[in-house]
Amino acid sequence: MSHRCGTIGIAGRPNTGKSSLLNRLVGEKLSIVSPKPQTTRHLLTGILTREDCQYVFVDAPGQQSNAKSVLHRRLNRRATQAARDADVALFLVEAGRFTQEDRAVLDAIPRSQKVVAVVNKIDLVKKHAELIPFLERLSKTREFAAIVPVSAATGKNIPQLLNALREALPEALAAYPPDQLTDRDERFFAAELLREKLFRETGQELPYRCEVLIDSFKQEGRLRRIEATILVERDSQKAIVVGAGGERLKRMASAARRDMEKLFGGKVYLGTWVKVRKAWTDDARVLRQLGYE
């Protein structure tokens, strides 16, 4: 049997479960997850190596229709780029729901591109017979290499999805060592894990005007000493993040530190600060510093 290898760009509107699907496919928590849309901001590669195939998944920000800030326009550009540059585009939609936003994401993928459509969240459908009309309607929107209903939450039909993706990938040798899971370093994951806690803890109180910057990441024997800054745009947002007596910030930092220790396999010291940087989402210099080119 021939060996296959290639890139798979995951595309979809916000909150369809792209990051959860990547984590399920790779078998490790690489991409942060929260109930809030537009959680993913960076391109993240997740690598799954099997005997006959190496899958190189690229998770991208969800395409946002109302992108006003420089930051969100750059995130939209990343989302489109990931699918266009990949060998195969994985187009993700929610079971029973196909909106104008979904149509816009699909239309941004070139007609020449191989596309595998993935219908996620089938575990939330009460009667599976109700899926059939939706799958038929979806099949008429474009010529897909395959349409696969899955549940990223439970893992249902993930083997079938991998089989469909393998068929769509080109014949090639593996591009990465078999034990490599991602192209990102620990510094990146430290920022992402703290940002995940920030999104989850603040709920609807804090808009998307916050970011995490790793100021220092040092290895001291078996201890990783990390200093991080949470950027916000207003003093009122800083008060939300810090919380009464600093308790909210302490709780988020402790939860992030525990996740880092689990991921890195060693002790972590995490120092966190909150700073106000007005209009950072429209500041090109700050965006470059944060990796939003």
BELBELLIN-V318197 format. One record per residue. N is the residue number from 1. SS is DSSP state (H for helix, E for strand, L for the rest). PHI is phi in whole degrees, -180 to 180 (NA if undefined). D_LAST is the distance of its C-alpha to the last C-alpha in Angstrom with 1 decimal. Layout:
BEGIN
n | ss | phi | d_last
N | SS | PHI | D_LAST
N | SS | PHI | D_LAST
END
This chain:
BEGIN
n | ss | phi | d_last
1 | L | NA | 41.0
2 | L | -70 | 37.9
3 | L | -93 | 34.7
4 | E | -122 | 31.5
5 | E | -159 | 27.9
6 | E | 180 | 24.7
7 | E | -94 | 21.4
8 | E | -128 | 21.8
9 | E | -86 | 19.0
10 | E | -88 | 19.9
11 | E | -126 | 19.6
12 | L | 171 | 21.3
13 | E | -70 | 21.3
14 | L | -57 | 20.8
15 | L | 72 | 23.6
16 | L | -89 | 25.1
17 | L | 101 | 24.8
18 | H | -62 | 22.1
19 | H | -68 | 21.4
20 | H | -63 | 25.1
21 | H | -67 | 25.8
22 | H | -59 | 23.4
23 | H | -60 | 25.1
24 | H | -67 | 28.5
25 | H | -65 | 27.8
26 | H | -82 | 26.7
27 | L | 87 | 29.3
28 | L | -141 | 27.2
29 | L | -82 | 25.1
30 | L | -101 | 21.6
31 | L | -106 | 19.8
32 | L | -71 | 20.6
33 | L | -133 | 22.9
34 | L | -151 | 24.1
35 | L | -68 | 26.1
36 | L | -84 | 23.5
37 | L | -66 | 21.3
38 | L | 63 | 17.5
39 | L | -71 | 17.8
40 | L | -74 | 15.4
41 | L | -124 | 11.7
42 | L | -116 | 10.4
43 | L | -69 | 11.5
44 | E | -131 | 14.7
45 | E | -94 | 17.2
46 | E | -120 | 20.9
47 | E | -116 | 23.6
48 | E | -119 | 27.2
49 | E | -111 | 29.8
50 | E | -116 | 33.2
51 | L | -59 | 36.0
52 | L | -108 | 35.5
53 | E | -162 | 31.8
54 | E | -119 | 28.4
55 | E | -97 | 26.0
56 | E | -114 | 22.3
57 | E | -85 | 20.9
58 | E | -123 | 17.2
59 | E | -87 | 16.9
60 | L | -129 | 14.2
61 | L | -59 | 14.0
62 | L | -70 | 17.0
63 | E | -69 | 16.9
64 | L | -106 | 17.6
65 | L | -74 | 20.0
66 | L | -109 | 19.8
67 | L | -95 | 16.2
68 | L | -96 | 16.7
69 | L | -83 | 13.9
70 | H | -59 | 10.5
71 | H | -57 | 9.4
72 | H | -70 | 11.7
73 | H | -66 | 11.0
74 | H | -70 | 7.4
75 | H | -65 | 9.6
76 | H | -63 | 12.1
77 | H | -63 | 10.2
78 | H | -64 | 9.5
79 | H | -61 | 13.2
80 | H | -68 | 14.5
81 | H | -61 | 12.9
82 | H | -60 | 14.3
83 | H | -73 | 17.8
84 | H | -67 | 17.8
85 | H | -84 | 17.0
86 | L | -84 | 19.4
87 | L | -70 | 23.1
88 | E | -137 | 24.1
89 | E | -98 | 22.6
90 | E | -102 | 24.0
91 | E | -96 | 24.5
92 | E | -106 | 25.4
93 | E | -132 | 27.7
94 | E | -87 | 30.1
95 | L | -57 | 33.8
96 | L | 80 | 35.6
97 | E | -137 | 32.7
98 | L | -135 | 31.0
99 | L | -103 | 29.4
100 | H | -63 | 27.9
101 | H | -64 | 24.5
102 | H | -61 | 25.4
103 | H | -61 | 26.6
104 | H | -65 | 23.4
105 | H | -64 | 21.4
106 | H | -64 | 24.1
107 | H | -67 | 24.2
108 | L | -77 | 20.6
109 | L | -85 | 21.5
110 | L | -56 | 23.2
111 | L | -63 | 27.0
112 | L | -78 | 27.1
113 | L | -81 | 25.2
114 | E | -71 | 27.3
115 | E | -130 | 26.9
116 | E | -106 | 28.6
117 | E | -88 | 29.1
118 | E | -122 | 29.4
119 | E | -99 | 31.4
120 | E | -94 | 30.6
121 | L | 67 | 32.7
122 | H | -70 | 36.0
123 | H | -68 | 37.5
124 | H | -92 | 37.4
125 | L | -86 | 39.6
126 | L | -68 | 43.2
127 | L | -119 | 44.8
128 | L | -64 | 43.2
129 | H | -63 | 45.3
130 | H | -71 | 43.2
131 | H | -72 | 40.2
132 | H | -59 | 42.0
133 | H | -61 | 41.8
134 | H | -66 | 38.1
135 | H | -64 | 37.5
136 | H | -65 | 39.6
137 | H | -65 | 37.7
138 | H | -63 | 34.4
139 | H | -64 | 35.8
140 | L | -89 | 36.6
141 | L | -79 | 33.0
142 | L | -172 | 32.0
143 | L | -86 | 33.3
144 | L | -97 | 31.9
145 | L | -66 | 32.5
146 | E | -167 | 33.6
147 | E | -125 | 33.6
148 | E | -127 | 33.9
149 | E | -79 | 34.7
150 | L | -142 | 33.5
151 | L | -130 | 33.2
152 | L | -67 | 30.3
153 | L | -71 | 32.3
154 | L | -105 | 35.4
155 | L | 90 | 34.4
156 | L | -61 | 36.7
157 | L | 68 | 36.4
158 | H | -63 | 33.5
159 | H | -58 | 35.6
160 | H | -65 | 36.2
161 | H | -65 | 32.5
162 | H | -63 | 31.9
163 | H | -63 | 34.8
164 | H | -65 | 33.4
165 | H | -68 | 30.0
166 | H | -59 | 31.8
167 | H | -62 | 33.8
168 | H | -87 | 30.7
169 | L | -81 | 28.9
170 | L | -76 | 29.9
171 | E | -73 | 32.3
172 | L | -169 | 30.6
173 | L | -77 | 30.8
174 | L | -61 | 28.7
175 | L | -94 | 25.3
176 | L | -131 | 25.2
177 | L | -58 | 28.0
178 | L | -63 | 30.1
179 | L | -97 | 29.4
180 | L | -86 | 25.6
181 | L | -104 | 24.1
182 | E | -159 | 20.3
183 | L | -102 | 17.7
184 | L | -96 | 16.4
185 | L | -99 | 18.2
186 | H | -65 | 20.3
187 | H | -59 | 17.9
188 | H | -61 | 15.5
189 | H | -69 | 18.6
190 | H | -61 | 20.0
191 | H | -65 | 17.2
192 | H | -66 | 17.4
193 | H | -66 | 21.2
194 | H | -70 | 21.4
195 | H | -66 | 19.1
196 | H | -60 | 21.4
197 | H | -65 | 24.4
198 | H | -62 | 23.0
199 | H | -66 | 22.6
200 | H | -71 | 26.0
201 | H | -71 | 27.9
202 | H | -85 | 27.0
203 | L | 55 | 27.7
204 | L | -90 | 27.6
205 | L | -72 | 27.9
206 | L | -111 | 24.3
207 | L | -75 | 21.8
208 | L | -82 | 18.1
209 | L | -116 | 17.5
210 | L | -133 | 17.4
211 | E | -155 | 15.1
212 | E | -115 | 16.1
213 | E | -120 | 15.1
214 | E | -85 | 17.2
215 | E | -81 | 18.7
216 | E | -153 | 21.1
217 | E | -139 | 22.0
218 | E | -124 | 25.3
219 | E | -99 | 27.8
220 | E | -119 | 31.3
221 | L | 67 | 33.7
222 | L | -94 | 33.3
223 | E | -98 | 31.5
224 | E | -101 | 27.8
225 | E | -104 | 27.3
226 | E | -121 | 24.1
227 | E | -116 | 23.2
228 | E | -132 | 20.7
229 | E | -117 | 19.8
230 | E | -96 | 19.5
231 | E | -92 | 17.8
232 | E | -132 | 19.5
233 | L | -104 | 20.0
234 | L | -139 | 23.8
235 | H | -61 | 26.8
236 | H | -64 | 28.2
237 | H | -72 | 25.3
238 | H | -61 | 25.7
239 | H | -63 | 29.4
240 | H | -65 | 28.6
241 | H | -67 | 26.5
242 | H | -70 | 29.1
243 | L | 77 | 32.1
244 | H | -63 | 35.7
245 | H | 64 | 36.5
246 | H | 78 | 33.1
247 | H | -66 | 34.2
248 | H | -66 | 31.2
249 | H | -61 | 28.7
250 | H | -63 | 31.2
251 | H | -66 | 31.6
252 | H | -65 | 27.9
253 | H | -64 | 27.4
254 | H | -65 | 30.6
255 | H | -66 | 29.5
256 | H | -65 | 26.1
257 | H | -61 | 27.9
258 | H | -62 | 30.4
259 | H | -66 | 27.8
260 | H | -64 | 26.1
261 | H | -63 | 29.6
262 | H | -68 | 30.3
263 | H | -71 | 27.1
264 | H | -85 | 27.3
265 | L | 71 | 31.1
266 | L | -171 | 31.9
267 | L | -69 | 32.3
268 | E | -133 | 29.4
269 | E | -102 | 29.6
270 | E | -123 | 26.9
271 | E | -102 | 26.8
272 | E | -125 | 24.9
273 | E | -134 | 24.4
274 | E | -121 | 23.4
275 | E | -128 | 22.0
276 | E | -93 | 21.6
277 | L | -128 | 18.6
278 | L | -60 | 19.3
279 | L | 54 | 16.9
280 | H | -67 | 13.8
281 | H | -70 | 12.3
282 | H | -116 | 12.4
283 | L | -99 | 11.6
284 | H | -60 | 8.5
285 | H | -66 | 9.6
286 | H | -66 | 10.2
287 | H | -62 | 6.9
288 | H | -64 | 5.4
289 | H | -61 | 8.8
290 | L | -87 | 8.5
291 | L | 92 | 5.8
292 | L | -97 | 3.8
293 | L | -80 | 0.0
END
